[in-house]
Every structure is written in structure tokens, then in C-alpha cells.
Amino acid sequence: MVSKTANTATSEQLPTEEELLAMPESDYMNPAQLAFFRNRLKELEQEILNNAGATTENLRETQFVPDPADRATIEEEHALELRTRDRERKLLKKVQQAIASIDSGEYGWCEETGEPIGIARLLARPTATLSLEAQERREMRQKLYGD
């Protein structure tokens, strides 16, 4: 019961998205902002891990279906679920890298330019490692050179 109280107190201290956006630029990546994003990333990590466990259970419950059309439908559903989990596996790696960058003090800063990524962008994509401008340049290079 003590831990429940501690969790409630911690979540009450985290700023809301609106409060984050209202903070001055001079407060960029202050402890409250870092705690907010760490919490958001940890929740995302747990959600991905829970989904992976559910997929494992779903695949174990495969029943034999004599009708070829039904069997094909089930196999297609399994393939779709596995592709989704593969995307989530890649996202999980990015989430864990983002958490590590919070620990190292590098979170929120563009890895190309060293400039702030921006609170709004991080709210939309908490695993972002590039500022919007750097990401646009990268995508343009990929489009032009097929990189």
C-alpha cells in the first residue's frame, strides 16, 4: 500500500502536456520534463512488452481447422500479428535507447545539430533523435539518393 501512495505522489508531480508546452525555452529538458518523458517512455515500453506476451499466447492457442479457407484466414491473421510485433520490437529498441539517453543527459537534443528537438515534437514522437529540420534534410537526402 505504501508503494501505491508513492506512485500516486509521483504521478501527481509530473507536469501535463499543456504545462510542458507552456514552460519557457530556458527550462528545456529540466528535471520535470525529463521525468515526464521517462514516465511516458516507460509506459510505452510496458505496453509493447504486454502486447508481445499476448501475441505469444494467441499463437499458442492455434487450433487445427480442416477447411483450407479458414486455415488460410488464420495464417494470414498470424502473419499480420507477427509483422505488427516486429515493428513493435524495433520501436522497443528505440524506446530503450531514448530511456538510456535520458540517463546520459542527451535526451531532447538533436544528434546531428546538437540543437533542441522541441517539446512538441517529443510529445508527438518521444523516441525522436533529430530536430524537425534535421529529419526533413535526412528524408530529402534519402529521396534524392535512395539512401
N, C-alpha and C positions, 0 to 999 in steps of 0.2 A: 504494500500500500504506500510505502514511503516513495518508491520509485515512480508511482503514478503521480504523486504530488510533484515530484521533481520534474517529470515530463511536462506536466501542465504548466509549471512555472517557466520552464524553458520555452515552450511554445508561445506563452503569453509575451515573452520578452522579444521574440522575433518580430521584426517590422513587417508590415503588409507590403504588397507590391506598390500601392499608392504612396506609402511612406518612403519606400526606396526611391521611387521616381521623383519625389519632392525634395530629396536630400541634395544639398549643393554639390557641385562638381569637386569642390575642395575636399569633400568627405569620401571620395571614391575609394572603394574597397576598404572601408573602415570595418572594425570587428563585427558590427551588427549586420552589415551587408554580407560579409563572409559567412557568418553564422546562418543567415537566411539561405544562401546558395548551398552551403554544406548540407543543410536540412533538406532542401529541395532535391539535391543530387542523391542523398541517402534514401529518400523516399522512392525516387525513380529506380535506383539500384535494387531496392527490395521488391518493387513491383515487377521488374524484369525477372528476378530470381523466382518469384512466386509463379509467374507465367511459365517459366521453364519447368517447374515442378508439375504444373497442371498438364503441360504437353506430354511429359513422361507418363503420367497416369493415363491420359487419353490414348496414347499409343499402346500401352499395355492392355487396355480393355478391348483390343481388336477382336471382333468375333468373326467366325467363318460365315460367309454369305455365299450360298450356292449360285445366285443369279449374277451373271457377269456384269450386267449394267449396274447393279447395286454395289458390287465389289469395286468396279471402276470409280464410282462416285466416292466411295470411302477412301480409296487410294488417292484420289485427287484432293480430297479434303486433308488427308495426312500430309501430302506433298506441300500444299499451301501452308499448313500449320508449321511445317519444318522450315519453309522459306522465311516465314514470319519470325520464327525463333532465331534463325541465322542472322537476320537483320538486328534483332534484339541483342544477340551475342556481341555483334560489332558495336552496338550502342553501349552495352555494358562496359566494354573496354574503354570507350570514350568517357563514360561516367566515372569510372575508377581513375582514369588519368586526370580528370577535372578535380576530383577529390584530392588526389596527390598534389596537384598544382596549388590548391588552397593551402595544403600543409607546407608547401615550399615557398609560399608567398608570391607565386607567379600568376595566380588566377585573376582573370579580368583584364589582362594585358595582352595585346596583340603579339603573337610570336614572330611576326615579320617586321613590324614597325616599332614595337615597344610602347605604342600609344594605348590609351584605354579602349577597350572593346565597347563599353557602354552598357549601362544598366538595362535599357530597353531591349537591346539585342540579347543580353544574357537571360533576361526573363523569357524571351521567346525561345532561345536555344541555349540552355545552361552549359552545354558542352562546347560552345564556340571557342575557338582558339585564335581567330582572326577578326580584326575590325571589319565592319561592313565594306569599307573601301578596299581593304586588302583582299577580302573574299571575292569582291567583284573583279579585281585585277586578276586573281588566280583563275576564276571562271572564264574570263576573256582569253587568257593565255591558253587554257585548255581547249577552248572553242577554236582558236586560231591555229594552234599547233597540234591538236589532237593528243595532248599530253595526258 
